[in-house]
Structures are given as structure tokens and as C-alpha cells.
Amino acid sequence: MKIKDIIIKDYPTVTSFVGVNSIEENLLKHNYLVVLNDDGVFQGILTPSDVIKKPKKVVIDCIGKPICITTDESLSTIVEKFEKFHSVALPVVHENDFIGVLEKKHLVHYLQSRIDTLFDESKLSQRAKETFLHNLSHEIRSPLNGVLGFLELLESKNSQKSSSPDKFAVMIKRCTDRFLTTMNNLIELSLLQSGEKFEIKPESFVFEELINELVEFFSFSIALFNREINISIIDAGEKLVLHTDKKKFKQILFHLIENAYKYSTPNTERIRVGYTISKSKNEVVFFVINRGECINLEHKERIFNVFEQIEYKDIFNYGLGIGLPLVKEFTNLLGGNVDFNCVNNETTFYLKFPFDSIMKFG
């Protein structure tokens, strides 16, 4: 808890040897007084109950042993002290220096605001989960409907003794792949969220060949939505051989490309994929670039949260909100980190890996 925002530094005071009769009105007005000696050093806090217990005394005789709050105490400990000592206010110290007063009414107000905030966040979380469950149905049923539809066409073709059902067979395979990808993502994300440790199975492969595999996959799957996709590889001037978990690295790029496609401006769905090598920084940086609606910086952390999706006008927000969370989890697992920036409606996602985590030498 950060109590510094509710610490009062302009508090009512009284000096140590003033008679209690002369401060009664001021004490009742504020419900407490901070007692300071002639040098301004904190002595304790005086309350009306103290005066009732010891009438006709000077102030210093009425106050008991000071009960203080330190700036690093937990919220529960602070609440316990207020309840235990029935205090209306407690002094706050930092490294034994008196820095101000925390009033019970301000603490109660702070707790109420925190409750309200947590309640609002829980409503947002619930809404995100409801959206997730709604979209889950869409993401599962659409590929299955595609499978069933093309099976019917195949059956019709076969009944007519068609000699070339291969094209439809490929489309069935793509629909099935889409379904399996969605289900695998859900399973893997659930395992990651539960703390499951994933085994990394490194192997050597060529980056450009992996991108070509993804290009082939997207060229078929995107066609199902009557749209086109143009993925171009920015040649860095040399063939890049990677040594890492190919399956997980492919999943990372799959989600970044799919996300880039989803938020590209219509008719400008040109997605650029590439990498740069920095020997001075000992790292390889992969990137996926698209043009379209920019992601506000205020959403920079949100987009990597599970089930979170940024809504944009005129863009159908399909998907489950698990792609970028998986990108972050798998990138970290492979020893890298992910980030993005957006300039002039051009969004670039970066994957930064040290040489020794993504390449093999010798």
C-alpha cells in the first residue's frame, strides 16, 4: 500500500506543557492534536479520551506511549493498529523520523476507493471472459463448418466420379489445422497460466523457409474469408540459420502475422517480415510490420494480458485474446523479449533475442 498519498502534513498541533483546559475546544474541533515539544519534536497524539482519563493535567501527562506507523507497513497491519488502539489518527514515521499523520477517516476513504477500483476491474475482467466465451464458439465452429462443408462437396464430387478432389482436400486440411491451432493455443495457455514448465526442443532451421511455410498456410486460410494477404520478407542480405524450438518460434510468428493481418487497413494488407543482426549488441531482432490503426501507448501492457482485446471502429474484433499473451510467454521462454511501436499508422512488433539463445555456433 502507498500511504504517502494520504499522509497529512498540515495537522493540528499543541505544545507539551499547555494545560488541558485551554485546548479543549480545539481538541473537540479536530478530534485529535499532535503534541510537539518546544523544539518541534513529536511527542505523541492527544485525543478527547486521553483528557477524560486524566483531567486537569498538562498535555504531556495525558498522552501515552506513541504508537506509530512506518511507511513500509502492510495495509492489514495498519488497519489492525487503528482497531487495536481505537485511534482516530496515528503518526507516520520513516527511519524514525516523524513525517506526518494518517487519519482513520482518510484510511477508510482510501479503502473504499480501492474496493470500488477492484470491483470495476472485476467487472472488466468478467466482460473480457464473456467476450472470450462468445468468441470461442465462433473460433471453433467456423473451422468445423468449413470442414463439414468441404466434406459435402467431396462427397458430391466423388458421386460424380470426379478425378481431382485434391484442392478440396487441401482446404479441409487447412480448416482442420485452424481448429487444432485454436485448441492447442487454449491448452498451452492454460498450462502456462497454471505454472507448467515447458520443455524446449531446439533444432536448426532456416528463417526464410519457416516464413515460406507460414505464407503458404495463410494464403489458404485467409482465402476462406474472401480476403487476400501479402506477406513479404525483407532480405537482410544473408541466409539466417536459427537454432531454437522451431515449433514455438513458428507459433510466435504465426500470431504476430495473424494479428498484423487482423488490424491492417482494408486493401493495404501488405505485411513485412524480417530481421536485423546487431553484432555490437550481440542480438538478433525479428520484426513484423503492418499498416493500420495504431495501438495507443496506454494499451501497451493490456494487449499482452489474457483475453484482452483492443476494440477499433470498423474492425471486426474476431479472435480470443490469447495470441499476444502466447507470443510474450513463448518469446520469454526462448530467451527473448517482445515489444512494439507505432508511428504514422505503421505498427512494428519486435522480437529481440541474444545470439546464444537463438543461434548455434561451432
C-alpha positions as CSV (number, residue, x, y, z in Angstrom):
1,M,0.0,0.0,0.0
2,K,1.3,3.5,-0.8
3,I,0.1,5.5,2.2
4,K,2.2,8.6,1.3
5,D,-0.7,9.9,-0.8
6,I,-3.0,10.2,2.2
7,I,-0.5,11.3,4.9
8,I,-1.4,14.7,6.4
9,K,1.5,17.1,6.8
10,D,-0.7,20.1,7.8
11,Y,-2.1,18.7,11.1
12,P,-3.4,20.5,14.3
13,T,-0.8,20.8,17.0
14,V,-0.3,21.6,20.7
15,T,2.8,22.1,22.8
16,S,3.7,19.7,25.6
17,F,3.1,21.8,28.7
18,V,-0.1,23.5,27.8
19,G,-3.0,23.0,30.3
20,V,-5.7,20.7,29.0
21,N,-8.5,23.2,29.9
22,S,-7.1,25.7,27.4
23,I,-7.1,23.3,24.4
24,E,-10.5,21.5,24.9
25,E,-12.3,23.5,22.2
26,N,-9.5,22.9,19.7
27,L,-9.3,19.3,20.6
28,L,-13.0,18.7,20.1
29,K,-13.0,20.5,16.8
30,H,-10.2,18.3,15.3
31,N,-10.8,15.2,17.4
32,Y,-7.0,14.9,17.9
33,L,-4.0,17.1,18.4
34,V,-0.3,16.3,17.6
35,V,1.8,17.1,20.6
36,L,5.2,18.7,19.9
37,N,7.8,19.9,22.4
38,D,9.4,23.4,22.3
39,D,11.9,22.2,19.6
40,G,9.1,20.9,17.4
41,V,9.9,17.2,18.1
42,F,7.0,14.8,18.0
43,Q,5.8,13.6,21.5
44,G,2.5,11.8,20.7
45,I,-1.1,12.3,19.7
46,L,-3.7,13.6,22.1
47,T,-7.4,12.6,21.8
48,P,-10.5,13.6,23.8
49,S,-10.5,10.2,25.6
50,D,-7.0,10.9,26.9
51,V,-8.2,14.1,28.5
52,I,-11.2,12.4,30.0
53,K,-8.9,9.8,31.7
54,K,-6.5,12.4,33.1
55,P,-8.4,15.7,33.7
56,K,-6.8,18.9,35.0
57,K,-3.3,17.9,33.8
58,V,-0.9,19.4,31.3
59,V,-0.9,17.8,27.8
60,I,2.3,15.8,28.3
61,D,0.8,14.0,31.2
62,C,-2.2,12.9,29.2
63,I,-0.6,11.2,26.3
64,G,0.5,7.6,26.4
65,K,3.3,5.7,24.6
66,P,3.3,6.8,20.9
67,I,2.0,4.1,18.6
68,C,3.4,4.8,15.1
69,I,3.0,3.6,11.5
70,T,6.1,3.0,9.4
71,T,5.9,3.8,5.6
72,D,6.7,0.2,4.7
73,E,4.0,-1.5,6.8
74,S,1.3,-3.5,5.1
75,L,-2.3,-2.4,4.8
76,S,-3.5,-5.1,7.1
77,T,-1.0,-4.2,9.8
78,I,-2.1,-0.5,9.6
79,V,-5.8,-1.4,9.9
80,E,-5.0,-3.7,12.9
81,K,-3.3,-0.8,14.7
82,F,-6.2,1.5,14.2
83,E,-8.6,-1.1,15.5
84,K,-6.5,-2.3,18.4
85,F,-5.8,1.2,19.8
86,H,-9.2,2.7,18.8
87,S,-7.3,5.6,17.2
88,V,-8.7,8.5,15.2
89,A,-5.2,9.3,13.9
90,L,-1.7,7.7,14.1
91,P,1.7,9.2,13.4
92,V,3.7,8.0,10.4
93,V,7.5,7.7,10.7
94,H,10.2,6.9,8.2
95,E,13.6,5.7,9.5
96,N,12.4,7.0,13.0
97,D,11.7,10.5,11.6
98,F,8.1,11.8,12.1
99,I,6.8,12.7,8.7
100,G,3.0,13.3,9.2
101,V,-0.3,11.9,10.4
102,L,-2.6,9.3,9.0
103,E,-6.3,9.9,9.9
104,K,-8.7,7.0,10.2
105,K,-11.3,8.7,8.1
106,H,-8.8,9.1,5.2
107,L,-7.8,5.5,5.6
108,V,-11.4,4.4,5.4
109,H,-11.9,6.5,2.3
110,Y,-8.8,5.0,0.7
111,L,-10.0,1.5,1.4
112,Q,-13.4,2.3,-0.1
113,S,-11.8,3.7,-3.2
114,R,-9.7,0.6,-3.5
115,I,-12.8,-1.6,-3.2
116,D,-14.5,0.4,-5.9
117,T,-11.5,0.1,-8.2
118,L,-11.2,-3.7,-7.6
119,F,-15.0,-4.0,-8.2
120,D,-14.7,-2.1,-11.5
121,E,-11.7,-4.2,-12.5
122,S,-13.6,-7.4,-11.7
123,K,-16.5,-6.2,-13.9
124,L,-14.0,-5.6,-16.8
125,S,-12.5,-9.0,-16.2
126,Q,-15.9,-10.6,-16.3
127,R,-16.7,-8.8,-19.5
128,A,-13.5,-9.9,-21.1
129,K,-14.3,-13.5,-20.1
130,E,-17.8,-13.2,-21.5
131,T,-16.3,-11.9,-24.8
132,F,-13.8,-14.8,-24.7
133,L,-16.6,-17.4,-24.3
134,H,-18.6,-15.8,-27.1
135,N,-15.7,-15.7,-29.5
136,L,-14.6,-19.2,-28.5
137,S,-17.8,-20.5,-30.1
138,H,-17.1,-18.6,-33.3
139,E,-13.4,-19.7,-33.5
140,I,-14.3,-23.4,-33.1
141,R,-17.5,-23.6,-35.1
142,S,-16.2,-21.7,-38.2
143,P,-13.4,-24.1,-39.0
144,L,-15.6,-27.1,-38.3
145,N,-18.3,-25.7,-40.5
146,G,-15.6,-25.4,-43.2
147,V,-14.6,-29.0,-42.7
148,L,-18.2,-30.2,-43.0
149,G,-19.0,-28.0,-46.0
150,F,-16.0,-29.2,-48.0
151,L,-16.7,-32.8,-47.0
152,E,-20.1,-32.5,-48.5
153,L,-18.5,-31.1,-51.7
154,L,-16.1,-34.0,-51.8
155,E,-18.9,-36.5,-51.4
156,S,-20.7,-34.8,-54.2
157,K,-17.6,-34.8,-56.4
158,N,-17.0,-38.5,-55.7
159,S,-20.6,-39.3,-56.5
160,Q,-19.9,-37.7,-59.9
161,K,-16.7,-39.8,-60.2
162,S,-14.5,-36.7,-60.1
163,S,-10.9,-37.5,-60.6
164,S,-9.3,-34.5,-58.7
165,P,-10.6,-33.8,-55.2
166,D,-7.1,-32.7,-54.1
167,K,-7.9,-29.0,-53.9
168,F,-10.8,-29.6,-51.6
169,A,-8.7,-32.0,-49.5
170,V,-6.1,-29.2,-49.0
171,M,-8.9,-26.8,-47.9
172,I,-10.2,-29.4,-45.4
173,K,-6.6,-29.8,-44.1
174,R,-6.4,-26.0,-43.6
175,C,-9.7,-25.9,-41.7
176,T,-8.6,-28.7,-39.5
177,D,-5.2,-27.1,-38.9
178,R,-7.0,-23.9,-37.9
179,F,-9.2,-25.8,-35.4
180,L,-6.3,-27.7,-34.0
181,T,-4.2,-24.5,-33.7
182,T,-7.0,-22.8,-31.7
183,M,-7.4,-25.7,-29.4
184,N,-3.7,-26.1,-28.9
185,N,-3.3,-22.5,-28.0
186,L,-6.0,-22.7,-25.4
187,I,-4.4,-25.8,-23.9
188,E,-0.9,-24.4,-23.9
189,L,-2.1,-21.1,-22.4
190,S,-3.9,-22.9,-19.7
191,L,-0.8,-24.9,-18.9
192,L,1.4,-21.7,-18.9
193,Q,-1.1,-19.9,-16.6
194,S,-1.0,-22.8,-14.2
195,G,2.8,-22.7,-13.9
196,E,3.5,-25.7,-16.1
197,K,7.2,-25.9,-17.2
198,F,7.5,-26.3,-21.0
199,E,10.4,-28.3,-22.5
200,I,12.4,-26.5,-25.1
201,K,13.4,-28.8,-28.0
202,P,16.0,-26.9,-30.1
203,E,16.7,-27.7,-33.7
204,S,18.4,-25.9,-36.6
205,F,16.3,-24.4,-39.4
206,V,16.4,-21.6,-41.9
207,F,14.3,-18.5,-41.1
208,E,13.2,-17.8,-44.6
209,E,12.0,-21.3,-45.1
210,L,9.9,-21.1,-41.9
211,I,8.4,-17.8,-43.2
212,N,7.5,-19.5,-46.5
213,E,5.7,-22.2,-44.6
214,L,3.6,-19.6,-42.9
215,V,3.0,-17.7,-46.1
216,E,1.6,-21.0,-47.6
217,F,-0.6,-21.6,-44.6
218,F,-2.0,-18.0,-44.6
219,S,-2.6,-18.0,-48.4
220,F,-5.0,-20.8,-47.9
221,S,-6.7,-19.9,-44.6
222,I,-7.2,-16.2,-45.4
223,A,-8.9,-17.2,-48.6
224,L,-11.7,-18.6,-46.6
225,F,-12.6,-15.1,-45.6
226,N,-12.6,-13.8,-49.2
227,R,-9.6,-11.6,-48.5
228,E,-6.0,-11.5,-49.7
229,I,-2.8,-11.3,-47.7
230,N,0.6,-10.2,-49.0
231,I,3.5,-11.2,-46.8
232,S,6.9,-10.1,-48.0
233,I,10.3,-11.0,-46.5
234,I,12.7,-8.1,-46.1
235,D,16.0,-9.7,-47.1
236,A,18.8,-8.9,-44.6
237,G,21.4,-9.9,-47.1
238,E,22.3,-13.3,-45.7
239,K,20.6,-16.7,-45.0
240,L,19.8,-16.9,-41.3
241,V,20.1,-20.3,-39.7
242,L,18.4,-20.4,-36.3
243,H,18.8,-23.0,-33.5
244,T,15.9,-23.0,-31.2
245,D,12.5,-24.6,-30.6
246,K,11.1,-24.4,-34.2
247,K,7.5,-25.2,-33.2
248,K,7.3,-22.5,-30.6
249,F,9.1,-19.9,-32.7
250,K,6.7,-20.7,-35.6
251,Q,3.8,-20.1,-33.2
252,I,5.2,-16.8,-32.2
253,L,5.4,-15.6,-35.8
254,F,2.1,-17.1,-36.7
255,H,0.3,-15.0,-34.0
256,L,2.2,-11.8,-34.9
257,I,1.4,-12.2,-38.6
258,E,-2.2,-13.0,-37.9
259,N,-2.5,-10.1,-35.6
260,A,-0.9,-7.8,-38.2
261,Y,-3.4,-9.0,-40.8
262,K,-6.4,-8.6,-38.5
263,Y,-5.6,-4.9,-37.8
264,S,-4.4,-3.9,-41.3
265,T,-6.3,-1.3,-43.1
266,P,-8.5,-2.8,-45.8
267,N,-6.8,-3.0,-49.2
268,T,-3.4,-2.3,-47.7
269,E,-2.8,-5.8,-46.2
270,R,0.9,-5.9,-47.0
271,I,2.7,-7.4,-44.1
272,R,6.5,-7.2,-43.9
273,V,8.6,-9.7,-42.0
274,G,12.3,-9.6,-41.5
275,Y,15.2,-9.4,-39.1
276,T,18.3,-7.4,-38.3
277,I,21.6,-8.6,-36.8
278,S,23.5,-6.4,-34.4
279,K,26.9,-7.8,-33.6
280,S,27.7,-4.9,-31.3
281,K,24.6,-5.7,-29.2
282,N,25.0,-9.4,-29.6
283,E,21.4,-9.8,-30.7
284,V,19.0,-10.7,-33.5
285,V,15.9,-8.6,-33.8
286,F,12.9,-10.0,-35.8
287,F,10.0,-7.8,-36.8
288,V,6.5,-7.9,-38.2
289,I,5.2,-4.7,-39.8
290,N,1.7,-3.7,-40.9
291,R,-0.2,-0.5,-41.7
292,G,-3.4,0.2,-40.0
293,E,-5.0,1.5,-36.8
294,C,-2.3,2.3,-34.2
295,I,-2.2,0.8,-30.8
296,N,-2.4,3.5,-28.1
297,L,0.6,3.5,-25.7
298,E,-1.9,3.4,-22.8
299,H,-2.8,-0.1,-24.0
300,K,0.8,-1.3,-24.2
301,E,0.6,-3.6,-21.3
302,R,-3.1,-4.6,-21.8
303,I,-2.6,-6.2,-25.1
304,F,-0.3,-8.9,-23.6
305,N,-3.0,-9.7,-21.0
306,V,-5.0,-12.9,-21.5
307,F,-8.5,-12.3,-23.1
308,E,-7.8,-8.6,-23.5
309,Q,-8.6,-7.2,-27.0
310,I,-8.3,-3.6,-28.2
311,E,-11.5,-2.5,-29.9
312,Y,-11.4,-0.3,-33.0
313,K,-14.1,1.3,-35.0
314,D,-15.0,-0.6,-38.3
315,I,-12.7,-3.5,-37.4
316,F,-14.4,-6.8,-36.6
317,N,-12.6,-8.0,-33.4
318,Y,-12.5,-11.7,-34.0
319,G,-10.2,-14.0,-32.1
320,L,-9.9,-15.0,-28.4
321,G,-7.4,-12.5,-27.0
322,I,-4.8,-15.2,-26.4
323,G,-2.4,-14.7,-29.4
324,L,-0.2,-11.9,-28.0
325,P,-0.1,-13.4,-24.5
326,L,1.2,-16.6,-26.0
327,V,3.7,-14.6,-28.0
328,K,5.0,-13.0,-24.8
329,E,5.1,-16.3,-22.9
330,F,6.9,-18.2,-25.7
331,T,9.3,-15.4,-26.5
332,N,10.4,-15.2,-22.9
333,L,10.6,-19.0,-22.8
334,L,13.0,-19.0,-25.7
335,G,15.2,-16.3,-24.0
336,G,13.9,-13.2,-25.8
337,N,11.5,-10.3,-25.2
338,V,8.8,-8.7,-27.3
339,D,7.9,-5.1,-27.8
340,F,6.2,-2.8,-30.3
341,N,5.9,0.7,-31.5
342,C,3.6,2.6,-33.8
343,V,4.4,5.6,-36.0
344,N,2.3,7.1,-38.7
345,N,-0.2,4.2,-38.7
346,E,2.6,1.7,-39.1
347,T,2.8,-0.9,-36.3
348,T,6.0,-2.9,-35.7
349,F,6.3,-5.8,-33.3
350,Y,9.9,-6.6,-32.3
351,L,11.3,-9.9,-31.0
352,K,14.8,-9.4,-29.5
353,F,17.0,-12.5,-28.9
354,P,20.6,-12.7,-27.7
355,F,22.8,-14.7,-30.2
356,D,23.3,-17.6,-27.7
357,S,19.6,-18.2,-27.2
358,I,18.6,-18.3,-30.9
359,M,21.7,-19.4,-32.8
360,K,24.2,-22.2,-32.6
361,F,27.9,-21.6,-33.1
362,G,30.6,-24.2,-33.7
